[in-house]
Each structure stands twice: as structure tokens, then as C-alpha cells.
Amino acid sequence: MIKYGPIADLAFLDWIDANLDALLRRDRDALAHAVRRSCEIKADVVGRDEREANVRAILNFGHTFGHAIEAGLGYGEWLHGEAVGCGMVMALQLSRRLGGVDAGFAERVTALIARAGLPVKGPDLGAERYLELMRVDKKSEAGEIRFVLLDRPGHATMRAAPDALVRQVLADCTR
């Protein structure tokens, strides 16, 4: 549910940040609100793009990097949520390098992901292996990797990024 804040609703991001401890304790009221708001955001996005032609792809924030982690390690080594959480950190850093968000915003969301107990550093598969795996992602076109990135806090878009920037992100975000 953390992804919905950075891609679509900064007020929800603030709420998650303020209520993360209650969510981790599985407080019923907090969980009910978080699930309800997550479903509302997802329904709004899907309703605007029922055939997954464009905007619906933003729901895959963190997934391009995350799927590479899952495939590179072998499925089941990391949980899907762990891989996507780490992938969100990588996508935040790529968004920062492309001027979509500032370092403070990227650090804030990264800290929230870490507080949620998700990894913020990916496995060192090697940059070339990551790139190879991401080129076969369903969002890639003609070998060009397309990422869900933030062009500003609270707003995501899908775009390509130069391999050199992706390599920099991988160098900074892997162990």
C-alpha cells in the first residue's frame, strides 16, 4: 500500500507515515482505512484505463526493478512485496536522477519503506544482469526498458531512462 502515496496521493502517504506503527501492529481501524484508501486509488486508476493502455501501468511502481530481483535470485528467495519495496527505492532514486523528485522526498519514502520492514538495498546481481532481466519486462518495448517513475511527488508516469543512470542507481542501491 505504500506505493499509492508516491504515485497518486500525498495525503495518504502522510497518513501511512503517521500510522505505520498501528499498521504494523495490525490495528483493525488503521488496516481498514489503509485497505479502503488503497482500493479507492487502484479503482480510480483502473477506471481511467480499463484496458491497461496507459495510466494503469503506474500501479507497477517498483515492479521493473522488483521483478528483476525476483528473477535474478530465483522466485521465492525474496517475497514479492520485499522485491517491489526495494524496487520502489530504486525507482525513487532513478526519479531523483531524472529530476522528478528531490533527495528529501526520495529519502523520506525510503525511510518509510525501511520502517515497514522491507529491504532498501537490492542483491548485487551485477548491473548487466539487472539490465538483461529488465529488458524482458512486459513494459519494455523493442529492448528499451520502461520504468514507472515519479515526474513529481504524487504523480507517476512511465518512461525510459538511459542505461548509464540505471547503472548509477544499481551501484547505489545494491549490496
C-alpha positions as CSV (number, residue, x, y, z in Angstrom):
1,M,0.0,0.0,0.0
2,I,3.0,2.3,0.4
3,K,3.2,2.8,-3.3
4,Y,-0.1,4.5,-3.6
5,G,1.2,7.6,-1.8
6,P,4.1,8.5,-4.0
7,I,2.3,7.7,-7.2
8,A,-1.1,9.2,-6.6
9,D,-2.0,10.6,-3.1
10,L,0.5,12.5,-0.9
11,A,-2.1,12.9,1.8
12,F,-2.3,9.1,2.0
13,L,1.5,9.0,2.1
14,D,1.4,11.3,5.1
15,W,-1.3,9.2,6.8
16,I,0.7,6.0,6.3
17,D,3.8,7.7,7.7
18,A,1.9,8.8,10.7
19,N,0.1,5.5,11.2
20,L,2.7,2.9,10.2
21,D,3.2,1.7,13.8
22,A,-0.5,1.0,14.1
23,L,-0.5,-0.8,10.7
24,L,2.4,-2.9,11.8
25,R,0.5,-3.8,15.0
26,R,-2.4,-4.8,12.7
27,D,-4.7,-2.3,14.3
28,R,-8.1,-3.0,12.7
29,D,-9.2,0.6,12.2
30,A,-5.8,1.6,10.7
31,L,-5.8,-1.5,8.4
32,A,-9.4,-0.9,7.4
33,H,-8.6,2.7,6.4
34,A,-5.4,1.7,4.6
35,V,-7.1,-1.1,2.6
36,R,-10.1,1.1,1.7
37,R,-8.0,4.0,0.5
38,S,-5.6,1.7,-1.4
39,C,-8.6,0.1,-3.2
40,E,-10.1,3.6,-3.9
41,I,-6.9,4.7,-5.6
42,K,-6.5,1.5,-7.5
43,A,-10.1,1.6,-8.7
44,D,-9.7,5.2,-9.8
45,V,-6.6,4.3,-11.8
46,V,-8.1,1.2,-13.3
47,G,-11.3,3.0,-14.1
48,R,-9.3,5.6,-16.2
49,D,-7.6,2.8,-18.1
50,E,-9.6,-0.4,-18.1
51,R,-7.6,-2.0,-21.0
52,E,-4.2,-1.2,-19.5
53,A,-3.2,1.1,-22.4
54,N,-1.5,3.8,-20.4
55,V,-2.1,5.2,-16.9
56,R,-2.8,1.8,-15.3
57,A,0.9,1.0,-15.6
58,I,1.6,3.4,-12.7
59,L,0.3,0.6,-10.4
60,N,3.6,-1.2,-11.2
61,F,5.8,1.4,-9.4
62,G,8.8,-0.5,-8.2
63,H,7.9,-3.6,-10.2
64,T,10.5,-3.3,-13.0
65,F,13.4,-3.5,-10.6
66,G,11.5,-5.8,-8.3
67,H,10.8,-8.4,-10.9
68,A,14.5,-8.4,-11.9
69,I,15.3,-9.1,-8.2
70,E,12.9,-12.0,-8.1
71,A,14.1,-13.5,-11.4
72,G,17.7,-12.9,-10.7
73,L,17.6,-14.5,-7.2
74,G,15.2,-17.2,-8.1
75,Y,11.5,-16.9,-7.4
76,G,10.7,-17.4,-3.7
77,E,14.1,-16.2,-2.4
78,W,12.5,-12.8,-1.6
79,L,8.8,-12.2,-1.2
80,H,7.2,-10.2,-3.9
81,G,6.5,-7.3,-1.5
82,E,10.1,-7.3,-0.5
83,A,11.3,-7.1,-4.1
84,V,8.8,-4.4,-5.0
85,G,9.6,-2.4,-1.9
86,C,13.3,-2.4,-2.8
87,G,12.3,-1.7,-6.4
88,M,10.4,1.3,-5.2
89,V,13.6,2.6,-3.6
90,M,15.5,2.1,-6.9
91,A,12.6,3.8,-8.9
92,L,12.7,6.7,-6.4
93,Q,16.5,7.1,-7.0
94,L,16.0,7.0,-10.7
95,S,13.2,9.5,-10.5
96,R,15.5,11.8,-8.5
97,R,18.3,11.5,-11.0
98,L,15.9,12.4,-13.8
99,G,14.6,15.5,-11.8
100,G,11.2,14.2,-10.8
101,V,11.7,14.3,-7.1
102,D,14.3,15.8,-4.8
103,A,16.6,13.9,-2.5
104,G,14.5,14.8,0.6
105,F,11.3,13.2,-0.9
106,A,13.3,10.1,-2.0
107,E,14.9,9.7,1.4
108,R,11.5,10.2,3.2
109,V,9.8,7.4,1.2
110,T,12.9,5.2,1.5
111,A,12.8,5.6,5.3
112,L,9.1,4.7,5.4
113,I,9.8,1.5,3.3
114,A,12.6,0.6,5.8
115,R,10.4,1.3,8.8
116,A,7.8,-1.1,7.2
117,G,10.5,-3.8,7.4
118,L,11.2,-4.0,3.7
119,P,14.7,-4.2,2.2
120,V,16.0,-0.9,0.8
121,K,19.2,-2.4,-0.7
122,G,18.9,-5.0,-3.5
123,P,21.1,-8.0,-4.1
124,D,24.2,-7.4,-6.2
125,L,23.3,-9.3,-9.3
126,G,25.5,-7.1,-11.4
127,A,24.2,-4.2,-13.4
128,E,24.3,-6.1,-16.7
129,R,22.2,-8.9,-15.3
130,Y,19.7,-6.4,-13.9
131,L,19.5,-4.7,-17.3
132,E,19.1,-8.0,-19.1
133,L,16.3,-9.1,-16.8
134,M,14.5,-5.7,-17.1
135,R,14.7,-5.7,-20.9
136,V,12.3,-8.7,-20.9
137,D,9.8,-6.9,-18.5
138,K,6.3,-6.6,-20.0
139,K,6.6,-2.8,-20.1
140,S,9.7,-2.9,-22.2
141,E,9.4,-2.0,-25.9
142,A,11.9,-3.2,-28.5
143,G,14.5,-3.8,-25.8
144,E,14.0,-0.3,-24.3
145,I,13.4,-0.6,-20.6
146,R,10.4,1.5,-19.5
147,F,10.0,2.3,-15.8
148,V,7.2,3.7,-13.7
149,L,8.8,6.8,-12.3
150,L,7.7,9.9,-10.5
151,D,7.7,13.1,-12.5
152,R,6.7,14.9,-9.3
153,P,5.7,13.7,-5.8
154,G,2.2,12.2,-6.0
155,H,2.3,11.7,-9.8
156,A,3.8,8.8,-11.7
157,T,4.4,8.3,-15.4
158,M,6.0,5.6,-17.5
159,R,9.2,6.4,-19.3
160,A,12.6,5.1,-20.4
161,A,15.9,6.1,-18.8
162,P,19.4,6.0,-20.0
163,D,21.3,2.8,-19.1
164,A,24.0,4.9,-17.6
165,L,21.6,6.3,-15.0
166,V,20.2,2.9,-14.2
167,R,23.7,1.6,-13.6
168,Q,24.3,4.5,-11.2
169,V,21.1,3.6,-9.3
170,L,22.1,0.0,-9.1
171,A,25.6,0.9,-7.9
172,D,24.0,3.0,-5.1
173,C,21.1,0.6,-4.2
174,T,22.6,-2.8,-4.2
175,R,24.8,-4.6,-1.6
